[in-house]
Structures are given as structure tokens and as C-alpha cells.
């Protein structure tokens, strides 16, 4: 058993709380002292999306005394496939407000502190310093590195979770007792090799599994029960329903946790592209070439479900997984090598990776174009399935 992270005064439990948490209190490993520790503890939850939704509900239901919520996004319909703290009735409202209402319904005694902002280098130290444990429910590398570096500087445990498609990861990074996130991943990968759920997809229940486990780790840290995932990473394969635990080693030359806290300087992580292959074409230039009826082929490498919302008029639909499988199996595709190819995805990340694969298969880089910012920036004509 570990020492609870909060060693302050343990509050008493009300009669209502004694009834509500009865299933906790009858466990000899937890008991009334464990519940009082939860009530005395605090958690900062960064992100109220797929991971943060289940984590927020279980933290409130478990009896954490004070929970901070950091998110500036509003609820959108596409969130509802996995972000179970929200629903149709709250579309367009702040995720923090939606989650707060549900959490208070589960536990009216929990103190919810809303921070309706995005975490950045200007507010990270102030926000994270106010809580015992941090749960990272974000889905982008810049924020993950900022959370990690701030937690290392302040000596706070960071409960990390990540999901993509059918896979999940979980660990607790606490540089006082083990490695930090930068020990594993010192620098962010190139943009095109770091898709998020919006780019690559995610099975809706995956963040539910990992988010619930993040809440479990936070509860263990605050109450002092069990062995937290410090120095270990859990890898979950949803298709095989398998859990694998790997040991993590501390990097003595880590760019963050090898330094003294006062020497850690928070800075913004900028995602960059790997050495480019081919050319970039703007939406405006592509529209000009389409109007001039230039002899080129536009290839949309998004997933079939994304094509339903519309494709550039006249484009070919050839998803990235299918195209790369054909290249791997045969070394060639039916895409012409004697015409310009314009590769399109949602943001320009997947299409950039496909261009590298095509160049490796013998396509001339001078004939390969990547639509800058993809469909996110496209304002021309589209056709639907």
C-alpha cells in the first residue's frame, strides 16, 4: 500500500455519504479511512472528451472531494459516439458545464471547479499546482508534453491515457518515483505520423475502458491503496481483448526529469512535418487548376465514412489503408504515373504519409501534390456519395 497523496486533515463523512459509499466502506482494504482520504483529495482533469467523460463521472461518483475541469470546447454531435458525459440536450454548450451537471447529479457533495480555458504555458503552473493528482485526457502531443513538464516541475503525479482505433495505453508518470512521459517520448513525432481520433478513428468504447482505468489510478493514488502504474505501461488491444504490461525505465538524460525542478522551463511544443516529399498545393491553386481543366488526378485518401460528407468534385476515393495495402502487396497501384496526383485527406497528415509511400513505389515526387490543410481548408465544389 502506498501513502495517500494528500496528507492533510481527513474530513468526516456525513450520514448521507456513509450510505452512498457503503460498498466502499465494507471493503477492509479501503474502509472509512480510504473514503475520507478521497474526500480530502483533489484531481485536475484536463480534457472532457472521450477519456475525460468516463473519468469525470467515476471520480465524482467515487467521492473525490474537489475536481477541477479544464476544457474550452463545446459539445458536438460527433462527440456523442464516445463522450458519454454529454448528450443531445447539451449540444452547443461547454463540455465543462455538461460534465459538471452530470457529476453533481451523481454526487451533490463534490466541489467542481470549472476552468473553461485551454491549458497553455501561461496557466499550466497555476492550475496544476492547486490539485493533488492530474489526469491527462487530451489527444494531442503539445498538451501532453506541457502536462508532463508542469507535473515534473511541481512534483505531481500525471495519470496518462491514450486511445486510437482499437488500442489503448495507460500509465502513471511521477518523476519522483519513476520515469516521466519524456523518458519514453523525448520529442513529438512528425505531424503526419501522429494522427488523432478525428483522423484515424476510434471505437467508441475504447476511451471508456482507458478513462475508467485512469479514474482507478487517481483513486489509488489519493487513497493510498494498491500499486499505481508508476514505471509501467498498460497496453490494451480491444480486438483481441488483451492487456499487456511493459516495464518503463527512467532516462537519466531525460530532457525534463533529469533537471532540477527550478531549471525546467515550460515551452510550447510545436508539431512539425518530417522532411517533405512532393509538393504542397493550396486550395485556391487547386481550384484554379480544376477550372483550367488541368490533366491531374485528385485522390481522396480519407476513410469511407468521411466520404459521405462530401468529396472534391471529380476526385477518386482510395482510402489510405487500402492504398498502402495494395502498395505493400503488389508494389503498384492503378493510379497513373504520367499525370499529377493531388492527395487529399481531412487535414493533410494522412495524405502526406501516402505521398511518401507513392514516392517509394516509384512515383515522381515532382508529380505528387498534397492539398494544404486538406478538406478542413477546402471551400470549392464537393460531391456526396
C-alpha positions in Angstrom: 0.0 0.0 0.0 1.2 3.5 -0.9 0.9 6.6 1.2 -2.0 8.8 0.1 -1.0 11.8 -1.9 -3.0 14.2 0.4 -1.8 14.1 3.9 -3.9 16.9 5.2 -6.8 16.8 7.7 -9.2 14.0 6.9 -12.8 15.2 6.8 -15.6 13.4 8.5 -18.3 11.7 6.4 -22.0 12.8 6.6 -24.7 10.3 7.2 -25.7 10.6 3.5 -22.1 9.9 2.5 -21.9 6.9 4.8 -25.0 5.5 3.0 -23.8 6.4 -0.5 -20.4 4.9 -0.2 -21.4 1.9 1.7 -20.0 -0.5 -0.9 -16.6 1.2 -0.4 -16.7 1.2 3.4 -17.3 -2.6 3.7 -14.0 -3.4 1.9 -11.3 -3.9 4.5 -8.6 -2.7 2.1 -10.4 0.6 1.7 -12.8 1.3 4.6 -13.8 4.6 6.1 -10.2 5.9 6.1 -9.9 5.4 2.3 -13.2 7.2 1.8 -12.1 10.1 4.0 -8.9 10.3 2.0 -10.9 10.6 -1.2 -13.0 13.4 0.3 -9.8 15.2 1.3 -8.2 14.8 -2.1 -8.4 16.7 -5.4 -8.0 15.9 -9.1 -7.4 18.1 -12.1 -9.0 16.6 -15.2 -7.6 18.0 -18.4 -10.0 17.4 -21.2 -13.7 16.4 -21.1 -13.7 14.3 -24.2 -13.6 10.6 -24.7 -11.2 9.9 -21.8 -12.3 12.7 -19.6 -16.0 11.8 -19.8 -15.9 8.4 -18.0 -13.1 9.6 -15.7 -15.1 12.6 -14.6 -18.2 10.6 -13.8 -16.3 7.8 -11.8 -14.3 10.4 -9.9 -17.4 12.2 -8.8 -19.3 9.0 -8.0 -16.3 7.6 -6.0 -16.3 10.6 -3.7 -13.3 12.7 -4.7 -13.8 15.9 -2.7 -12.6 18.5 -5.3 -12.4 18.1 -9.0 -11.1 20.7 -11.5 -12.2 20.6 -15.1 -10.1 22.1 -17.9 -11.7 22.3 -21.3 -12.8 25.1 -23.6 -14.7 23.1 -26.2 -18.4 22.8 -26.8 -20.4 19.6 -27.3 -20.8 18.5 -30.9 -22.8 15.7 -32.3 -19.7 13.8 -33.4 -18.6 13.6 -29.8 -21.6 11.5 -28.6 -20.3 8.2 -30.0 -17.8 8.1 -27.2 -18.1 11.1 -24.8 -20.7 9.7 -22.5 -20.8 12.7 -20.1 -22.7 14.6 -22.8 -25.9 14.1 -24.8 -28.1 15.7 -27.4 -29.8 18.0 -24.9 -26.5 19.9 -24.4 -25.3 20.2 -27.9 -23.5 23.6 -28.3 -22.9 24.0 -24.6 -19.5 23.9 -22.9 -18.3 20.4 -22.2 -17.3 21.5 -18.7 -20.8 22.7 -18.0 -22.3 19.4 -19.3 -20.0 17.3 -17.2 -20.4 19.4 -14.1 -24.2 18.9 -14.2 -23.9 15.2 -14.5 -21.2 14.9 -11.8 -23.3 16.9 -9.3 -26.2 14.7 -10.0 -24.1 11.7 -9.1 -22.6 13.3 -6.1 -24.1 16.6 -4.8 -21.2 16.9 -2.3 -18.4 17.1 -4.8 -16.8 20.5 -5.3 -16.5 21.2 -9.1 -14.1 23.9 -10.1 -14.5 24.8 -13.8 -11.6 26.2 -15.8 -13.2 27.0 -19.2 -9.9 27.5 -20.9 -7.3 25.6 -22.8 -4.2 24.6 -20.9 -1.2 26.7 -22.1 2.2 27.8 -20.8 0.6 30.8 -19.2 -1.9 29.0 -17.0 -0.4 25.5 -16.6 1.6 26.1 -13.4 -1.2 27.9 -11.6 -3.9 25.3 -12.5 -1.9 22.2 -11.8 -0.4 23.5 -8.6 -3.9 23.5 -7.0 -4.5 19.8 -7.2 -3.1 16.5 -5.8 -3.3 14.4 -9.0 -3.6 15.3 -12.7 -5.4 13.2 -15.2 -4.4 13.8 -18.8 -7.4 13.3 -21.0 -6.1 15.1 -24.0 -5.4 13.8 -27.5 -2.6 16.0 -28.8 1.1 16.0 -28.2 1.7 19.7 -27.4 -0.7 19.5 -24.4 0.6 16.1 -23.3 4.2 17.5 -23.1 3.0 20.6 -21.3 1.1 18.5 -18.8 4.2 16.3 -18.3 6.7 19.1 -17.9 4.5 21.0 -15.5 3.8 17.9 -13.3 7.5 17.1 -13.2 8.3 20.7 -12.2 5.7 20.7 -9.5 6.2 17.1 -8.3 2.7 16.0 -9.2 1.6 12.5 -10.4 0.3 12.5 -14.0 -2.2 9.8 -14.9 -1.7 9.3 -18.7 -4.2 7.7 -21.1 -4.3 7.4 -24.9 -6.6 5.7 -27.4 -6.6 5.3 -31.1 -8.8 3.0 -33.2 -8.9 -0.3 -31.2 -5.9 0.3 -29.0 -5.3 2.0 -25.6 -2.5 2.9 -23.3 -2.3 3.8 -19.6 0.5 4.8 -17.2 1.2 7.0 -14.2 4.1 9.3 -14.7 5.6 10.5 -11.5 9.2 11.7 -11.8 9.8 11.5 -8.1 9.4 7.7 -8.2 9.9 6.7 -11.8 10.0 7.9 -15.4 8.1 10.8 -16.9 6.4 11.0 -20.3 9.5 12.4 -22.0 11.6 9.5 -20.8 9.5 7.4 -23.2 9.0 10.0 -25.9 11.6 12.8 -25.7 10.2 14.7 -28.7 6.9 14.8 -30.6 6.8 12.7 -33.8 6.3 14.5 -37.2 2.8 15.7 -37.7 2.0 13.1 -40.4 2.8 10.2 -38.1 0.7 11.5 -35.2 -3.0 11.1 -36.2 -5.6 11.8 -33.6 -9.0 10.1 -33.3 -10.6 12.5 -35.7 -8.1 11.4 -38.4 -7.7 7.7 -37.7 -11.0 6.9 -35.8 -11.6 5.2 -32.5 -14.1 2.5 -31.4 -16.4 4.4 -29.0 -15.9 2.1 -26.0 -12.1 2.3 -26.1 -11.9 5.7 -24.3 -14.4 4.3 -21.8 -12.1 1.5 -20.9 -9.0 3.7 -20.6 -10.8 6.6 -19.0 -12.2 4.3 -16.3 -8.7 3.0 -15.6 -7.4 6.5 -15.3 -10.0 7.2 -12.7 -9.0 4.0 -10.9 -5.3 5.1 -10.8 -6.3 8.5 -9.4 -8.4 6.9 -6.7 -5.5 4.6 -5.8 -3.1 7.5 -5.6 -5.3 9.6 -3.4 -6.4 6.8 -1.0 -3.0 5.0 -0.9 -4.3 1.6 -1.8 -2.7 -0.8 -4.3 0.3 -0.2 -6.6 -0.1 2.6 -9.1 1.2 2.2 -12.7 4.4 4.1 -12.0 7.2 2.7 -14.1 4.8 0.5 -16.0 2.5 1.0 -19.1 -0.6 -1.0 -19.8 -1.3 -1.7 -23.4 -4.9 -2.7 -24.3 -5.8 -4.4 -27.6 -9.6 -4.1 -28.0 -9.8 -6.5 -30.9 -8.0 -9.3 -29.0 -9.3 -8.2 -25.7 -5.7 -8.5 -24.3 -3.9 -6.5 -21.7 -0.1 -6.3 -21.7 2.0 -4.6 -19.1 5.5 -3.4 -20.0 8.2 -2.0 -17.7 9.3 1.6 -18.3 12.8 2.8 -17.4 13.8 6.3 -16.3 16.0 8.1 -18.7 18.9 9.6 -16.8 19.4 12.0 -19.7 15.7 12.9 -20.0 15.2 16.5 -21.3 12.8 17.2 -18.4 13.0 15.0 -15.3 16.8 14.8 -15.3 16.8 18.5 -14.4 16.2 20.2 -11.1 12.6 21.5 -10.9 13.7 25.1 -10.9 15.6 24.5 -14.1 12.6 23.2 -16.0 11.4 25.9 -18.4 7.9 25.4 -19.8 7.7 25.9 -23.5 5.2 25.3 -26.3 5.7 22.1 -28.3 5.4 22.8 -32.0 4.4 19.9 -34.2 6.5 19.9 -37.4 6.4 17.8 -40.6 9.2 15.4 -41.5 11.3 16.2 -44.5 8.6 16.8 -47.2 8.2 14.6 -50.2 6.4 16.0 -53.2 4.8 19.4 -53.3 2.1 21.3 -51.4 -0.8 22.9 -53.2 -3.2 25.4 -51.7 -7.0 25.2 -52.1 -7.0 28.3 -54.2 -4.4 27.0 -56.6 -6.2 23.6 -56.9 -9.4 25.4 -57.8 -7.6 27.3 -60.5 -6.2 24.1 -61.9 -9.6 22.5 -61.8 -11.2 25.5 -63.6 -8.4 25.3 -66.3 -9.2 21.5 -66.6 -5.6 20.6 -66.0 -4.7 16.9 -66.6 -4.4 15.7 -63.0 -6.0 13.1 -60.7 -7.3 14.1 -57.2 -7.1 11.1 -54.8 -9.1 11.3 -51.5 -7.4 9.0 -49.0 -9.8 9.5 -46.2 -11.9 6.7 -44.8 -15.2 5.7 -46.5 -17.3 7.1 -43.7 -15.7 10.5 -44.3 -16.5 10.5 -48.0 -20.2 10.6 -47.0 -19.9 14.2 -46.0 -18.6 15.1 -49.5 -15.5 14.8 -51.7 -13.9 17.3 -54.1 -15.9 17.0 -57.3 -14.2 14.6 -59.7 -11.9 13.1 -57.1 -11.1 9.4 -56.8 -11.8 7.7 -53.4 -8.9 5.4 -52.4 -8.6 5.2 -48.6 -5.1 5.3 -47.1 -5.3 1.8 -45.6 -6.4 0.2 -48.9 -3.9 2.1 -51.0 -1.0 1.2 -48.7 -2.1 -2.4 -48.6 -2.1 -2.6 -52.4 1.4 -1.0 -52.5 2.6 -3.5 -49.9 1.2 -6.5 -51.7 1.9 -5.5 -55.4 4.3 -2.6 -55.3 2.0 -0.6 -57.6 -1.5 0.9 -58.0 -3.7 1.8 -60.9 -3.0 5.5 -60.3 -1.2 6.9 -63.3 2.5 7.8 -63.1 2.4 10.2 -66.0 -0.1 12.7 -64.5 0.0 14.9 -61.5 -1.6 13.4 -58.4 -3.2 15.6 -55.7 -3.6 13.7 -52.5 -6.3 14.8 -50.1 -7.3 13.9 -46.5 -9.0 15.8 -43.8 -6.0 17.9 -42.6 -3.1 17.0 -44.8 -1.5 14.5 -42.4 -2.5 11.1 -43.9 -2.1 12.4 -47.5 1.5 13.4 -46.7 2.2 9.9 -45.5 0.6 8.4 -48.6 2.8 10.6 -50.8 5.9 9.1 -49.1 4.6 5.6 -49.9 3.9 6.5 -53.5 7.3 8.1 -53.9 8.9 4.9 -52.5 6.9 2.9 -55.1 8.4 4.9 -58.0 6.1 7.8 -58.5 7.9 11.0 -59.3 7.9 13.4 -56.3 7.5 16.3 -58.7 4.1 14.9 -59.8 2.9 14.4 -56.2 0.9 17.2 -54.5 -0.5 17.4 -51.0 -3.6 19.6 -50.5 -2.6 22.1 -47.8 -4.7 21.6 -44.7 -6.9 19.1 -46.6 -10.7 19.2 -46.5 -10.5 21.4 -43.4 -9.5 24.3 -45.7 -11.3 23.3 -48.9 -14.0 25.7 -50.0 -14.6 24.5 -53.6 -17.2 22.3 -55.0 -17.9 18.9 -53.4 -20.0 15.9 -54.4 -21.6 13.4 -51.9 -21.9 9.7 -52.1 
